[in-house]
């Protein structure tokens, strides 16, 4: 590990010099790539330099103790420095192992989130809206941009389904664990007897793939145009602005009708289609390495119940890592970092355990 770190430090210093080179600054593509590498390596090199400093302190303390001739006070100070440095080194080494874990290449990408009401009828649709609000409030706190791509609203203010994009640095790294079945337990507004109902909502977090990453052959697409309609069947407009795109080889179908512009709806439908196809390719790659141990947290199977939101108890429970937090309203207002941090930590621990086996 330390040989690798020494080589990385050398490369880091070389990149640092190159970033000041006018020729590199003038080459936008090269400069962006070098800056990305520099940014990735900075926390690792900073931690490695902490390690080297602690190692020097340890060596000096050992040298003093081995040399002898110290009075009791100096001997005690050297002994304390030895123990402190050992503990510090142990902690830094563990942190370096985590920093050196293979980085998910999608972590810095934008995402497309699809939320669909599951079991529970109108109550599930209302909770789909609550989850949409939760994620968009979190995005707002992070300074990220969000845009609705397609929505199928209900008359009571819920969503049968809604697709939206979130654009921002590290969006996928924070939101990737949200795919799966989210269960809500509460008394619905439509329930006159005050009984607690259980409903489910499905969330899928997809990497937003661009045209360079995923080349779709236009001849593989069947595109239909139709009139958009809203809740209750009321026509939003009288022109055929809604778009339905079918990817013939996979039979994937995407619809968009949120915009009055046919062009905008087509553009948004293609964004969703690319993300779904990219996810299918990733799943295919994962299936090829299925013999390897999977992460405990994982990217989230859509059929897996991952979380329960219990309103009477004000409780959120994430079933994958056994996390329970009694601040449900606060979490639904977008304050999700505690949950996401715990999921990321569990993911890292699982990866470390797999590496050491």
C-alpha positions in Angstrom: 0.0 0.0 0.0 2.8 2.4 0.9 4.7 1.8 -2.3 1.5 2.7 -4.2 1.1 5.9 -2.1 4.7 7.0 -2.8 4.1 6.6 -6.5 0.8 8.5 -6.2 2.5 11.3 -4.2 5.1 11.7 -7.0 2.4 11.8 -9.7 0.4 14.3 -7.5 3.4 16.6 -7.4 3.9 16.3 -11.1 0.2 17.2 -11.8 0.5 20.2 -9.4 3.3 21.6 -11.5 1.5 20.8 -14.8 -1.6 22.7 -13.7 0.5 25.9 -13.7 1.7 25.3 -17.3 0.2 27.8 -19.8 0.0 25.0 -22.4 -2.1 22.8 -20.1 -4.3 25.7 -19.0 -5.0 26.4 -22.7 -6.1 22.8 -23.3 -9.5 22.7 -21.7 -9.9 18.9 -22.0 -6.5 18.1 -20.6 -6.8 20.7 -17.8 -10.2 19.3 -16.7 -8.8 15.7 -16.6 -5.7 16.7 -14.6 -7.8 18.8 -12.2 -10.2 15.9 -11.7 -7.2 13.6 -10.9 -5.7 16.3 -8.6 -8.9 16.7 -6.7 -9.3 12.9 -6.3 -5.7 12.5 -5.0 -5.7 15.5 -2.7 -7.4 13.9 0.4 -5.3 10.7 -0.1 -2.0 12.6 -0.2 -3.0 14.8 2.7 -3.7 11.7 4.8 -0.5 10.0 3.6 1.5 13.0 4.7 -0.2 12.8 8.1 0.9 9.2 8.2 4.5 10.2 7.5 4.5 12.9 10.1 3.1 10.4 12.7 5.7 7.8 11.7 8.5 10.3 12.2 7.2 11.1 15.7 7.1 7.3 16.5 10.6 6.8 15.2 11.9 9.7 17.3 10.2 8.5 20.4 11.7 5.0 19.9 15.1 6.4 19.3 15.0 8.4 22.5 13.8 5.4 24.5 16.4 3.0 22.9 19.2 5.5 23.6 18.7 5.5 27.3 20.1 8.1 29.7 16.7 9.9 30.1 15.4 11.1 33.4 12.0 9.8 34.5 10.1 12.8 33.3 11.6 12.7 29.8 11.2 8.9 29.7 7.5 9.2 30.5 7.0 11.9 27.9 8.7 9.8 25.2 6.6 6.8 26.2 3.4 8.9 25.9 4.5 10.1 22.5 5.2 6.5 21.4 1.7 5.3 22.4 0.0 8.4 20.9 1.9 8.0 17.6 1.0 4.3 17.4 -2.7 5.0 17.9 -2.6 7.8 15.4 -0.9 5.6 12.8 -3.4 2.8 13.3 -6.3 5.2 12.7 -4.6 6.9 9.7 -3.9 3.5 8.1 -7.6 2.5 8.4 -8.6 5.9 6.8 -6.1 5.4 4.0 -7.5 1.9 3.3 -11.0 3.5 2.8 -9.6 6.4 0.7 -7.9 3.8 -1.6 -11.0 1.7 -2.2 -11.8 1.6 -5.9 -14.0 4.6 -6.7 -17.3 4.1 -8.3 -16.8 5.7 -11.8 -20.4 7.0 -11.6 -20.1 8.8 -8.3 -19.7 12.3 -9.8 -22.5 11.9 -12.3 -26.0 13.4 -12.3 -28.9 11.2 -11.7 -32.4 10.5 -12.9 -34.8 9.4 -10.1 -38.0 7.6 -10.9 -40.6 7.3 -8.1 -43.8 5.1 -8.5 -46.7 4.5 -6.2 -46.9 0.8 -5.3 -49.4 -1.0 -3.0 -51.8 1.4 -1.3 -53.6 3.2 -4.1 -54.0 7.0 -3.5 -52.1 6.9 -0.2 -49.0 5.4 -2.1 -49.4 8.2 -4.7 -49.4 10.8 -1.9 -46.3 9.4 -0.4 -44.6 9.3 -3.8 -45.1 13.1 -3.7 -43.6 13.2 -0.1 -40.5 11.4 -1.3 -40.2 13.6 -4.4 -40.3 16.7 -2.0 -37.8 15.0 0.3 -35.2 14.5 -2.4 -35.7 17.9 -4.1 -35.3 19.6 -0.7 -32.1 17.7 -0.1 -30.9 18.7 -3.6 -31.7 22.4 -2.8 -29.6 22.2 0.4 -26.7 20.9 -1.7 -27.1 23.6 -4.3 -28.0 21.1 -6.9 -30.4 21.7 -9.8 -33.5 19.5 -10.3 -35.9 19.3 -13.2 -39.1 17.2 -13.6 -38.8 15.1 -16.7 -42.2 13.4 -16.6 -45.1 13.3 -14.1 -48.4 11.5 -13.8 -50.2 13.4 -11.0 -53.4 12.4 -9.2 -56.4 14.6 -8.4 -55.5 14.6 -4.6 -52.0 15.9 -5.2 -50.0 12.7 -5.4 -48.1 11.1 -8.2 -48.7 7.7 -9.7 -45.2 8.2 -11.0 -42.7 11.0 -11.4 -39.3 11.1 -13.1 -36.9 14.0 -12.4 -33.2 14.7 -12.9 -30.8 16.0 -10.2 -27.6 17.7 -11.5 -24.8 18.4 -9.1 -21.3 17.3 -8.0 -21.4 13.9 -6.4 -25.2 13.5 -6.8 -25.0 9.8 -7.6 -22.5 9.1 -4.8 -25.1 10.4 -2.2 -28.3 9.2 -3.8 -27.3 5.8 -5.3 -28.4 3.8 -2.2 -32.1 5.0 -2.5 -33.2 2.4 -5.1 -35.7 0.0 -3.7 -39.1 -0.3 -2.0 -39.9 2.4 0.5 -42.7 1.5 3.0 -44.9 4.1 4.8 -47.0 3.5 7.8 -49.5 6.3 8.7 -53.1 7.2 9.0 -54.2 8.4 5.5 -56.1 11.7 5.1 -58.8 9.6 3.5 -59.2 7.3 6.5 -62.1 8.3 8.7 -61.6 5.6 11.4 -58.0 6.6 12.2 -56.5 3.3 11.2 -52.8 3.0 10.3 -52.3 1.9 6.7 -49.2 0.5 5.1 -48.3 1.5 1.6 -45.3 1.2 -0.6 -43.5 3.4 -3.1 -40.7 2.2 -5.5 -37.7 4.4 -6.1 -35.1 3.9 -8.9 -31.9 6.0 -9.0 -30.4 5.9 -12.5 -27.1 7.4 -13.7 -27.7 10.1 -16.2 -25.9 8.8 -19.3 -24.9 11.2 -22.0 -24.8 10.5 -25.8 -21.0 9.9 -25.8 -21.3 7.0 -23.2 -24.3 5.4 -24.8 -24.8 5.5 -28.6 -28.4 4.7 -29.5 -29.1 3.8 -33.1 -32.0 6.0 -34.3 -33.3 3.0 -36.3 -33.8 1.2 -33.0 -36.4 3.8 -31.9 -40.1 3.9 -32.5 -41.4 7.4 -31.7 -45.1 8.2 -31.3 -46.7 11.6 -30.6 -50.0 12.1 -28.9 -52.0 14.7 -26.9 -50.9 15.3 -23.3 -53.5 14.8 -20.6 -53.5 15.6 -16.9 -55.2 14.3 -13.8 -58.8 13.2 -14.4 -58.2 13.0 -18.2 -58.3 16.8 -18.7 -56.3 17.8 -21.8 -53.3 20.0 -21.0 -53.2 21.1 -24.7 -54.8 20.4 -28.0 -51.6 19.6 -30.0 -49.7 16.3 -30.1 -46.9 17.4 -27.9 -46.6 14.3 -25.7 -44.0 11.8 -26.8 -43.7 8.0 -26.4 -40.4 6.4 -27.4 -40.0 2.6 -27.7 -36.5 1.1 -27.8 -37.2 -1.8 -30.1 -34.3 -4.2 -29.2 -35.2 -4.1 -25.4 -38.9 -3.1 -25.7 -38.2 -0.3 -23.2 -41.0 2.4 -23.4 -40.6 6.0 -22.1 -43.3 8.7 -22.2 -43.0 12.4 -21.6 -45.9 14.9 -21.6 -44.9 17.5 -19.1 -43.9 20.2 -21.6 -46.0 21.9 -24.2 -43.1 21.6 -26.6 -42.9 18.3 -28.5 -39.1 18.9 -28.9 -38.6 19.3 -25.1 -40.7 16.2 -24.3 -38.6 14.2 -26.8 -35.4 15.5 -25.3 -36.5 14.5 -21.8 -37.8 11.1 -22.9 -34.4 10.4 -24.5 -32.6 11.4 -21.2 -34.7 8.9 -19.3 -34.3 6.2 -22.0 -30.5 6.6 -22.0 -30.4 6.3 -18.2 -32.5 3.1 -18.2 -30.4 1.5 -21.0 -27.2 2.5 -19.1 -28.6 0.8 -16.0 -29.4 -2.3 -18.0 -25.9 -2.5 -19.3 -24.5 -2.1 -15.7 -26.8 -4.8 -14.5 -25.6 -7.1 -17.2 -22.0 -6.5 -16.1 -22.9 -7.1 -12.5 -24.5 -10.4 -13.5 -21.3 -11.5 -15.1 -19.4 -11.1 -11.8 -22.3 -12.6 -9.7 -19.9 -15.2 -8.3 -18.1 -12.4 -6.4 -19.5 -11.3 -3.1 -22.0 -8.4 -3.5 -21.9 -5.3 -1.3 -24.1 -5.5 1.8 -25.8 -2.2 1.0 -25.7 -2.5 -2.8 -27.0 -0.2 -5.4 -30.5 -1.2 -4.4 -32.7 -3.9 -5.9 -36.0 -2.3 -6.9 -37.9 -5.3 -5.4 -36.1 -5.1 -2.0 -37.8 -3.3 0.9 -35.1 -1.0 2.1 -36.8 1.5 4.4 -39.8 2.1 6.6 -41.3 5.6 7.4 -43.5 5.2 10.5 -45.4 8.4 11.2 -47.1 7.5 14.5 -43.7 6.8 16.0 -41.9 9.6 14.1 -39.4 6.9 13.0 -37.3 6.1 9.9 -35.7 2.7 9.8 -33.3 1.6 7.1 -33.5 -2.2 7.1 -30.2 -2.9 5.3 -28.0 -1.5 8.0 -30.3 -1.5 11.0 -30.4 2.3 11.3 -33.3 3.9 13.2 -33.7 7.6 13.6 -36.6 9.3 15.5 -36.6 12.5 13.5 -39.0 11.6 10.7 -40.3 15.1 9.9 -36.8 16.5 9.8 -35.6 13.8 7.5 -38.6 14.3 5.2 -37.7 18.0 5.0 -34.5 16.9 3.2 -32.0 16.6 6.2 -30.7 13.3 5.0 -27.0 13.5 5.4 -27.0 11.3 8.6 -28.8 8.5 6.6 -26.5 8.8 3.6 -23.4 9.0 5.7 -24.4 5.8 7.5 -25.1 4.0 4.2 -21.8 5.1 2.7 -19.9 3.9 5.8 -21.6 0.5 5.7 -20.8 0.2 2.0 -17.1 1.0 2.7 -16.9 -1.5 5.5 -18.4 -4.2 3.3 -15.9 -3.4 0.6 -13.0 -3.5 3.0 -14.1 -6.8 4.4 -14.3 -8.3 0.9 -10.8 -7.0 0.1 -9.3 -8.5 3.2 -10.7 -12.0 2.5 
